[in-house]
Amino acid sequence: MVTAFPYSGVFVAEQLTVALWERSVNEEERELEVRVDDQSRGVLQLSPWCMPRLSIGQGGLLVWAGRSLYALDLAGGPFRHFELDDEIHAAYQLSSCWCVVCETSVLLWDSAIGEVLAEYLHNEVLLKAWWAAEQLFVEDLQNRRFEVRIGTAAPQLSFNRIR
């Protein structure tokens, strides 16, 4: 798969500007440069079959495609690379960790140590995730909606079906 037009995107959160620039792509790999406030912070290797995604948090940045996840501490240091067990759909920074919504699971993930603190395995593919009134919701392939209950003091996750 070779694209005629390279992928690029500029994302702004508060006073932070993050730019993603595709340097090359072939059937095995997409090479993506990440610039934060016009400073190159690294070149990442991602799967070419999935568009790059990004989450900007307070002091941290995640970039992913498929199961491949890169975490960056905005205070300094290089990107750290991790492979998760499930394809990643969305990531939201919480006060002490990230909430990562995957294809069939939701994780509480600590980017500093690269470990899953809590995991909820769902019995169906998750298609959508969104926040409303400080609460995370997900919808699965059967059009069932769930409120995701997140405990961060003692990391834990549970689903409560609402539709």
C-alpha beads as a LAMMPS data file, in Angstrom:
LAMMPS data file: protein, C-alpha beads

163 atoms
162 bonds

1 atom types
1 bond types

-500.0 500.0 xlo xhi
-500.0 500.0 ylo yhi
-500.0 500.0 zlo zhi

Masses

1 110.0

Atoms # bond

1 1 1 0.000 0.000 0.000
2 1 1 1.587 3.249 -1.090
3 1 1 -0.415 6.423 -0.718
4 1 1 -0.304 9.134 -3.355
5 1 1 -0.584 11.834 -0.702
6 1 1 1.424 11.455 2.513
7 1 1 -0.432 11.602 5.812
8 1 1 0.002 14.768 7.849
9 1 1 -1.921 16.469 10.583
10 1 1 -1.572 19.352 13.005
11 1 1 -3.334 19.169 16.357
12 1 1 -3.692 21.925 18.934
13 1 1 -4.580 21.491 22.600
14 1 1 -4.522 24.630 24.714
15 1 1 -1.100 26.137 23.856
16 1 1 0.509 22.955 22.550
17 1 1 0.916 22.204 18.848
18 1 1 1.592 18.634 17.698
19 1 1 2.337 17.842 14.066
20 1 1 2.475 14.364 12.520
21 1 1 4.290 14.057 9.188
22 1 1 4.520 10.856 7.202
23 1 1 8.100 10.445 5.992
24 1 1 7.576 7.156 4.169
25 1 1 5.116 4.306 3.824
26 1 1 5.252 0.869 2.256
27 1 1 3.329 -2.384 2.688
28 1 1 5.077 -3.163 5.983
29 1 1 5.580 0.145 7.762
30 1 1 4.601 3.801 8.017
31 1 1 7.366 6.114 9.235
32 1 1 5.954 9.141 11.017
33 1 1 7.805 12.178 12.386
34 1 1 6.291 13.831 15.457
35 1 1 6.948 17.501 16.132
36 1 1 5.866 19.224 19.352
37 1 1 5.884 23.031 19.252
38 1 1 8.021 22.868 16.083
39 1 1 10.665 20.630 17.702
40 1 1 11.176 17.126 16.328
41 1 1 10.527 14.637 19.139
42 1 1 11.058 11.434 17.190
43 1 1 10.328 9.230 14.218
44 1 1 7.879 6.392 14.850
45 1 1 7.276 3.154 12.962
46 1 1 3.588 2.274 12.711
47 1 1 1.443 -0.185 10.807
48 1 1 0.537 1.182 7.362
49 1 1 -2.985 -0.303 7.330
50 1 1 -4.280 1.831 10.210
51 1 1 -4.309 5.636 10.265
52 1 1 -2.230 7.165 13.052
53 1 1 -4.157 8.406 16.072
54 1 1 -3.172 10.818 18.790
55 1 1 -4.144 11.738 22.328
56 1 1 -2.790 14.857 24.019
57 1 1 -2.914 14.969 27.797
58 1 1 -1.509 17.135 30.564
59 1 1 2.200 16.500 30.274
60 1 1 1.884 13.472 28.019
61 1 1 1.220 12.430 24.452
62 1 1 0.209 9.080 22.952
63 1 1 0.468 8.151 19.261
64 1 1 -0.772 4.794 17.996
65 1 1 -1.923 2.666 15.096
66 1 1 -3.288 -0.846 15.515
67 1 1 -1.716 -2.368 18.658
68 1 1 1.474 -0.289 18.477
69 1 1 1.557 2.558 21.014
70 1 1 4.139 5.285 21.609
71 1 1 4.166 7.389 24.789
72 1 1 5.972 10.712 25.196
73 1 1 6.559 12.664 28.383
74 1 1 6.313 16.273 27.220
75 1 1 8.768 17.360 29.922
76 1 1 11.549 15.552 28.062
77 1 1 12.974 12.252 26.920
78 1 1 12.318 10.087 23.885
79 1 1 9.163 8.236 22.873
80 1 1 8.733 4.838 24.531
81 1 1 7.229 2.056 22.399
82 1 1 4.734 -0.560 23.610
83 1 1 2.712 -3.311 21.943
84 1 1 -0.720 -3.937 23.452
85 1 1 -2.702 -7.170 23.119
86 1 1 -5.691 -5.486 21.474
87 1 1 -6.111 -2.860 18.744
88 1 1 -6.382 0.621 20.224
89 1 1 -9.388 2.819 19.405
90 1 1 -9.011 5.757 21.830
91 1 1 -6.968 6.952 24.805
92 1 1 -7.930 9.456 27.487
93 1 1 -5.624 10.791 30.163
94 1 1 -6.932 10.546 33.706
95 1 1 -5.304 12.056 36.778
96 1 1 -2.807 9.229 37.366
97 1 1 -2.973 7.026 34.245
98 1 1 -4.515 6.656 30.785
99 1 1 -7.854 5.020 30.005
100 1 1 -7.285 3.112 26.757
101 1 1 -10.309 1.842 24.807
102 1 1 -9.361 -1.101 22.628
103 1 1 -11.248 -3.296 20.172
104 1 1 -12.538 -5.694 22.841
105 1 1 -11.312 -4.224 26.129
106 1 1 -10.824 -1.103 28.208
107 1 1 -7.574 -0.611 30.112
108 1 1 -6.189 1.624 32.802
109 1 1 -2.607 1.986 31.625
110 1 1 0.395 3.626 33.287
111 1 1 2.580 5.215 30.600
112 1 1 5.458 5.794 33.046
113 1 1 5.978 2.066 33.588
114 1 1 4.154 0.708 30.536
115 1 1 1.883 -1.565 32.552
116 1 1 -1.818 -2.328 32.583
117 1 1 -3.197 -1.441 36.023
118 1 1 -6.727 -2.728 35.383
119 1 1 -8.538 -4.317 32.458
120 1 1 -12.134 -5.019 31.500
121 1 1 -12.521 -7.634 28.762
122 1 1 -15.745 -7.209 26.799
123 1 1 -17.560 -10.014 24.959
124 1 1 -18.049 -8.009 21.746
125 1 1 -16.177 -5.532 19.545
126 1 1 -16.318 -1.969 20.849
127 1 1 -17.098 0.547 18.087
128 1 1 -17.467 3.902 19.835
129 1 1 -16.183 5.654 22.928
130 1 1 -17.008 9.143 24.235
131 1 1 -17.134 11.225 27.397
132 1 1 -20.229 13.010 28.707
133 1 1 -20.502 14.752 32.071
134 1 1 -17.202 13.330 33.368
135 1 1 -18.276 9.786 32.444
136 1 1 -16.906 7.438 29.775
137 1 1 -19.390 5.578 27.568
138 1 1 -18.814 2.862 24.973
139 1 1 -21.000 1.210 22.350
140 1 1 -20.430 -2.269 20.959
141 1 1 -21.177 -4.043 17.680
142 1 1 -24.623 -5.089 18.958
143 1 1 -25.521 -1.395 19.553
144 1 1 -25.403 -1.911 23.320
145 1 1 -24.247 1.122 25.301
146 1 1 -22.320 0.929 28.538
147 1 1 -21.212 3.370 31.179
148 1 1 -17.608 2.566 32.084
149 1 1 -17.050 2.841 35.809
150 1 1 -13.459 3.786 36.548
151 1 1 -11.869 3.454 39.961
152 1 1 -8.462 5.121 40.048
153 1 1 -7.683 5.103 43.788
154 1 1 -7.606 1.305 43.540
155 1 1 -7.418 0.800 39.763
156 1 1 -10.491 -1.052 38.559
157 1 1 -12.987 -1.038 35.695
158 1 1 -16.546 -2.242 35.279
159 1 1 -19.316 -1.835 32.709
160 1 1 -22.899 -0.865 33.460
161 1 1 -25.298 -1.453 30.549
162 1 1 -27.512 1.556 29.832
163 1 1 -29.046 0.467 26.506

Bonds

1 1 1 2
2 1 2 3
3 1 3 4
4 1 4 5
5 1 5 6
6 1 6 7
7 1 7 8
8 1 8 9
9 1 9 10
10 1 10 11
11 1 11 12
12 1 12 13
13 1 13 14
14 1 14 15
15 1 15 16
16 1 16 17
17 1 17 18
18 1 18 19
19 1 19 20
20 1 20 21
21 1 21 22
22 1 22 23
23 1 23 24
24 1 24 25
25 1 25 26
26 1 26 27
27 1 27 28
28 1 28 29
29 1 29 30
30 1 30 31
31 1 31 32
32 1 32 33
33 1 33 34
34 1 34 35
35 1 35 36
36 1 36 37
37 1 37 38
38 1 38 39
39 1 39 40
40 1 40 41
41 1 41 42
42 1 42 43
43 1 43 44
44 1 44 45
45 1 45 46
46 1 46 47
47 1 47 48
48 1 48 49
49 1 49 50
50 1 50 51
51 1 51 52
52 1 52 53
53 1 53 54
54 1 54 55
55 1 55 56
56 1 56 57
57 1 57 58
58 1 58 59
59 1 59 60
60 1 60 61
61 1 61 62
62 1 62 63
63 1 63 64
64 1 64 65
65 1 65 66
66 1 66 67
67 1 67 68
68 1 68 69
69 1 69 70
70 1 70 71
71 1 71 72
72 1 72 73
73 1 73 74
74 1 74 75
75 1 75 76
76 1 76 77
77 1 77 78
78 1 78 79
79 1 79 80
80 1 80 81
81 1 81 82
82 1 82 83
83 1 83 84
84 1 84 85
85 1 85 86
86 1 86 87
87 1 87 88
88 1 88 89
89 1 89 90
90 1 90 91
91 1 91 92
92 1 92 93
93 1 93 94
94 1 94 95
95 1 95 96
96 1 96 97
97 1 97 98
98 1 98 99
99 1 99 100
100 1 100 101
101 1 101 102
102 1 102 103
103 1 103 104
104 1 104 105
105 1 105 106
106 1 106 107
107 1 107 108
108 1 108 109
109 1 109 110
110 1 110 111
111 1 111 112
112 1 112 113
113 1 113 114
114 1 114 115
115 1 115 116
116 1 116 117
117 1 117 118
118 1 118 119
119 1 119 120
120 1 120 121
121 1 121 122
122 1 122 123
123 1 123 124
124 1 124 125
125 1 125 126
126 1 126 127
127 1 127 128
128 1 128 129
129 1 129 130
130 1 130 131
131 1 131 132
132 1 132 133
133 1 133 134
134 1 134 135
135 1 135 136
136 1 136 137
137 1 137 138
138 1 138 139
139 1 139 140
140 1 140 141
141 1 141 142
142 1 142 143
143 1 143 144
144 1 144 145
145 1 145 146
146 1 146 147
147 1 147 148
148 1 148 149
149 1 149 150
150 1 150 151
151 1 151 152
152 1 152 153
153 1 153 154
154 1 154 155
155 1 155 156
156 1 156 157
157 1 157 158
158 1 158 159
159 1 159 160
160 1 160 161
161 1 161 162
162 1 162 163
